[in-house]
Structures are given as C-alpha cells and as structure tokens.
Amino acid sequence: MSTENEGSAVPPAPSAPPPPADAPAASAPQGAHPGAASAAGDPYGPPASQAHHDAGESASVPDPSWPPPPPPSTPAYGGHGGAGHGGGGWGAGWGATHQQPAPKNGRGRGGLVAAVLVAALAAGGLGGGLGYTLARENDSGSSTTVSAGTTGGNVKRDPGTVAAVAASALPSTVTIEAASSSGEGGTGTGFVFDKQGHIVTNNHVVADAVDGGNLSATFPDGKKYEAEVVGNAQGYDVAVIKLKNAPSDLKPLALGNSDDVAVGDSTIAIGAPFGLSNTVTTGIISAKNRPVASSDGSGSKASYMSALQTDASINPGNSGGPLLDAQGNVIGINSAIQSTSNGGFGTGQAGSIGLGFAIPINQAKYVAQELIRTGKPVYAKIGASVSLEDTTGGAKITEQGVGGAEPVDPGGPADKAGLKPGDVITKLDDRVIDSGPTLIGEIWTHKPGDEVTITYERGGKERTTELTLGSRVGDS
C-alpha cells in the first residue's frame, strides 16, 4: 500500500480543470456510504500479515538490528507520494514496490492535460450533436426543451451526510510533501492533531525528510507551511510533524474510539491519491483486527499492525490520511493496501482493489502523544524471540535468540510468566494468535504495563499464564 515516490523527486501535484461555468452544482445523494514479541534482540516480535507464506519458506529469527525484519512479502504502504503501500513480505501477493518513478519532463502534467482534452472533446462532440438535433427540432416546431430555473439558494448538506462530513473534515487535512537532501521523496497526507500545529501521519510518508530533508504541508485553501519531524515510530508506522509558524485557527479533527468500530460501519477516507489532493472516498469497515505486516520496500525494517480493513478506495498518496466514521470522527490512519500489482507482478505503482488497512486511532493516539512528549516511540514487549514463519499454528518461541542471545530474556516478562523456548503461543487474551507477526501486531495494540493472559502449548498440552508487558524505547 505504499504511495511513496521513494527514489524520485517529488512530482508536482497535477492541476484539476475548472468546472464548466454554467454547470449546475451536483448535490450529494442522501444516505451515501459516507507488538511485539520482543525477544532477546528483537523487542518487538513479529507482526501479522494476511497473506500466505510462499511454499518452502523456513522460519526466521528476528533481526538484531531492529524489530523483526520485514516478512517475506508484505502489503505495500498506502501512500506517500506515489508508490503503493509496498513491502516485501508475508507471502505471494504481499510484496509491493515502494518506488514511483518520477514523471519524465512533461509527462505527469501532460498526461493529465491530454485526459482533460479528450474529455473536453468528447463533451464538445456530444454538445455539438445535441445542439444540431435541438436546432433541427426547433425548425420543425417540435422542440420540448425546458429552461432551468433558479435553485432558490445553496443546496443544503444535512448533518451526517458524506458531503457534510467532508466539508467539516477537509479544512483540517493536509497534503504532505517530503524530500531528502538529495531530492528523493514523495507525497502523502496528514491531519491536524492539536491547536499547537502538530500533524499526525505515517512514518513512511516523512521518512525521507527525517535526516535533514525538506518537509511541507499544504491545506485545501492553498496555504502552505514548512514543517519539521517531531518524532517517528517505524514499527508502528506513525509520525508527528509540526508546522512552522502554525496559524492560530487550527481545528483538530475529533478522535473516535476504534475499539467501538463494528464491521459494516460506514467509512470516509481523505487523502491525496496519486497527488490528487483533497480526495474523498467512501466505503465500510470490512474487517477488524486484521494482522498486517508492511514495509517501505527497502528490505530493512517492517511495520506491524492489527488493522482496520476498509473497502474505501485508498491509493498511493492516501497514506497518513484520516479514516473517518459517519459522524466525522477519526477512527484510523490509512496506511497500507493490498494490490495485485505488488509482489512480483510488476514494478508499477500499486492501486486500490478494495482492500485498505488503517492503524486503529486508539493505538495511533497513544503513539503520537509519546512522540510529542519525548520524541521517541515506546513499544510493549514480552521479552522473547518468536519465529516469523507464517504457520497459522501459533507464534513459536525460538530455540535460539538474536545474535546468540537467550531466546527468552532472563528476568523479562516472558521469563517471569514461565514461558520457555519451544512454547507455541496460541492466544493473547481472547485474540487467536496464528503466527509470530500476528502476535506482534496484537502486543503493540497494548501499552507497557498492561496485564494480558497468554495461552500456549507445550508438549502437546494447552496452558495459560498471566504476563505483564515490558517496554522498549526507540526503533533501534
């Protein structure tokens, strides 16, 4: 689901053609659909992904350099700048490119102009044909044309309609342009988090600008502000930026409760797909607690989430944008998409096929607050290395830790709870655990210090134990 343009210069946002001068305003139809098993060396543990593992792939041990390395094929990021949510990881169909080639001179904007011209010519041909027909009928005295009357005022957008929600939320969303010192970068989305000028988005949207790059945020009214990264969490794929010289009239979006979301609830997504800023799409929550592992395509570090799944159209550039409920409350951050163009089916940018994934806002809110407070992410962990193999049988604690370390941290949460190498964790509280990645995603929905019930198998027998989650600060 990446929508990044990693490896290419930030392309200019295409301009949209002005509406016809005499075109009547269309009214919106009523009722429109509006962690980680951190181990001895891997504080996080693997996250869940929905794709199946490729045949013959063997279990892996978390990389000591950071939380688990990206799974074999992961869903692409949902969009900064133009790549699809790309990643490499959990099985066939999950790999995704993270690059969007920069348009050649004149091609990006030229392509749009060509499309506009074709549309104009088609409309012109239709209009000409109708004009000829009506004129002919007029000549014969059989014309039945009716002149349009005045509307009597502005069309009313009732509260709760998609149009009303969009009108309220759009002024608080921004299109983010991030570029490294070498000019590589892309475009994504973010939304106003507080009146102090903090904007929440995805880590992969701003990653290029973290170390000395350029970062800006543009509001729908065209006002553009330079910004800086306050903190970023690669494992959670959440980042907070702050506007320089932020205006005093910022209106933060209301945050909902993602725990109360139900399958079938209406959703509204706002973003800049393929650079088309301020785009609104609608859908529903099609699944909850979907284990997803995604990567920026660099083959180094992965992000894990227990995601909200939506069929609202999400494309490259939507990453970091808000996923809203029917009342306009933020329930998630659009982050990744599943696409058939990912994972070996080509190197083109991913596009929506109706499977989008959002980080639940309850988790994102906690992460954002920690980033604002300390500049560093804090992850919950169990203190044990687990296999990254997508087995569907549970998360197995490995026999060997990272870099020769103990697979179960001595004195850590898992050790105190009595867990041992070879144990297979099958449930965390009431959530079924089918793999190491799923376990990581579920752990990261909790905070350090939370008490959880672990169900596991040892020697063919099922057991349970209580465990208090530990903590890990930072991504390194």
Secondary structure, 3 states (H helix, E strand, C coil): CCCCCCCCECCCCCCCCCCCCCCCCCCCCCCCCCCCCCCCCCCCCCCCCCCCCCCCCCCCCCCCCCCCCCCCECCEECCCCCCCCCCCECCCCCCCCCCCCCCCCCHHHHHHHHHHHHHHHHHHHHHHHHHHHHHHHHHCCCCCCCCCCCCCCCCCCCCCCHHHHHHHHHHHEEEEEEECCCCEEEEEEEEECCCCCEEEECHHHHHHHCCCCEEEEECCCCCEEEEEEEEEECCCCEEEEEECCCCCCCCCCCECCHHHCCCCCEEEEEECHHHCCCEEEEEEEEEEEEEEEEECCCCCCEEEEEEEEECCCCCCCCCCCEEECCCCCEEEEEEEECCCCCCCCCCCCCCCCCCEEEEEHHHHHHHHHHHHHHCCCEEEECCECECCCCCCCCEEECCCCHHHCCCECCCCHHHHCCCCCCCEEEEECCEECCCHHHHHHHHCCCCCCCEEEEEEEECCEEEEEEEECEEEECCC
